[in-house]
Amino acid sequence: MRFHFALTLQALWTGVCQAAMQHYPAAWGHYDVCKSKIYSDEGLTWDYMACQPEAADMTQFLKVSLDPPNITCGDPPETYCALENPYMCNNECDATTEELAHPPELMFDIEGRNPTTFWQSTSWKKYPKALLVNITLSWNKTIELTDDIVLTFESGRPEQMVLEKSLDYGRTWQPYQFYATDCLDAFTMESKTVQDLTQHTLLDIICTEDYSRGYVWKYDKTVRFEIKDRFALFAGPQLHNMASLYGQLDTTKNLRDFFTITDLRIRLLRPATGATMVDENNLSRYFYAISDIKVQGRCKCNLHANSCVYDKEKLSCECEHNTTGPDCGRCKKNYQGRAWSAGSYLPIPTGTANICIPNNIGPVIRPNVSSLGVANRKEVAPQVALSTATSVHVANSKRGRSWNSYVAPQMTPKPSNSRVCDNELLRCQNGGVCVNNVRCSCPSDYSGLLCEKPRCESELGGCGGPNSGQAPLTPPSSPRLLLLLLLLGTALRREASCWPAGL
């Protein structure tokens, strides 16, 4: 009887734990509320939280340009041969006929139609002169990438290609990733994959052969820049530990900048040839054709807005927290009582709003109601030492030289403020004392920049070990355990009703 009772309790406990685990990523993933009303000693007041817009398909807001501008096929009309069959030459491109035209906007239209719509370049008629095309995607707005960039090619993936990004509206460019059938030959770099990266080398720029090597025209059509695989280095393979990722994005400027863009540029350097040698008698086989480009992301609003509007062909954040500007990057007039600061993802899951305050009011000391509701308090996440060369590091450059055309602009971090705590905003926790408004002096049982970590976490056996200074956990009696589980289930149901659904 006791054995069956124990199994019942174990099943109930497992169900409760699974319910909690299912809701936690939802709470971490949103930051969709900028403020809410709460009751305090002063009555009904606003509680401010970090917030950001939902991720969306950003290709509906971009402008596309091609260089050279006359590189699109159809003027004059041209007939193309199939890459896999040089004797099948029944594909026609004519810019004056809608059914036969392949303009750039067809890279961003709705997919799934038959026949497939796509942009197409002129053929490689000037071989051996290189067939070079730059496709530039511009948003006139700072964008934060949230998912893989995916390019779908309609006729063979290019044998050499570079994906580049700009953070200053196209004035300067730096490489995101190199693609080639032979990285060493094309870019003097060893071939790598994103799986070869670690937390410490995430900012390395790699060359990959995964999307170029081999030729199976009918099946291998996509080229990716893997955003989620890079997120997974901090958040885990299924992105369950978003708290870790948000903590790193919050405290490491280089990491946040890595996933931030204003423009993307696709540099097509050599088309698919399907063989080791170019067939000079059938140059109409060689061209570029792209049927789809996917760019998923959100407007960067510095965690001061939960919506972004597209008006008069321009994206702009709808700023909260008394901030203003396209990215909510400054305080409103008469709200500059302290220096502007971006919002913070910490503490999870509500973050810190860092609101702008009126000029005639000093820093606000708010009651410490709970770690989930304090709007103007920061927690410090442990930082991972990322590779920080004078420019973004191009990984494994060989033969004593890098690819000189791709010297990246500097992305060195700004000097960090040495202040860790003060008596107003960054309070020491768990009984710690702020010394000279600089550092926390922690009680013997706690450690960390803000005394936020129980010291026993780093000891052998953890906080339940015999040397931890804490009493080991002992299982309660069966009636008490059943009562505890019932109370916990009730609390979880109440809590779940307040959590947002979905990531």
Secondary structure as UniProt FT lines:
FT   HELIX           2..29
FT   STRAND          35..40
FT   TURN            41..42
FT   STRAND          43..48
FT   STRAND          56..57
FT   HELIX           58..61
FT   STRAND          63..67
FT   TURN            69..70
FT   STRAND          78..80
FT   TURN            86..87
FT   STRAND          91..93
FT   TURN            95..96
FT   HELIX           98..100
FT   HELIX           104..107
FT   STRAND          119..121
FT   TURN            125..128
FT   STRAND          133..145
FT   STRAND          149..153
FT   STRAND          160..166
FT   TURN            169..170
FT   STRAND          174..180
FT   HELIX           183..187
FT   HELIX           194..196
FT   HELIX           199..201
FT   TURN            202..203
FT   STRAND          207..208
FT   TURN            210..212
FT   TURN            217..219
FT   STRAND          222..225
FT   HELIX           228..235
FT   TURN            237..238
FT   HELIX           242..251
FT   HELIX           253..258
FT   STRAND          260..270
FT   TURN            280..281
FT   HELIX           283..285
FT   STRAND          289..294
FT   STRAND          296..299
FT   TURN            302..303
FT   STRAND          308..311
FT   TURN            312..313
FT   STRAND          314..317
FT   TURN            321..322
FT   STRAND          323..324
FT   TURN            326..327
FT   STRAND          330..331
FT   TURN            333..334
FT   TURN            348..350
FT   TURN            359..360
FT   TURN            371..373
FT   TURN            395..396
FT   TURN            399..400
FT   HELIX           404..406
FT   TURN            430..431
FT   STRAND          433..435
FT   TURN            436..438
FT   STRAND          439..441
FT   TURN            444..445
FT   STRAND          446..447
FT   TURN            449..450
FT   STRAND          453..454
FT   HELIX           455..458
FT   TURN            460..461
FT   HELIX           462..464
FT   TURN            466..467
FT   HELIX           478..496
FT   TURN            497..498
//
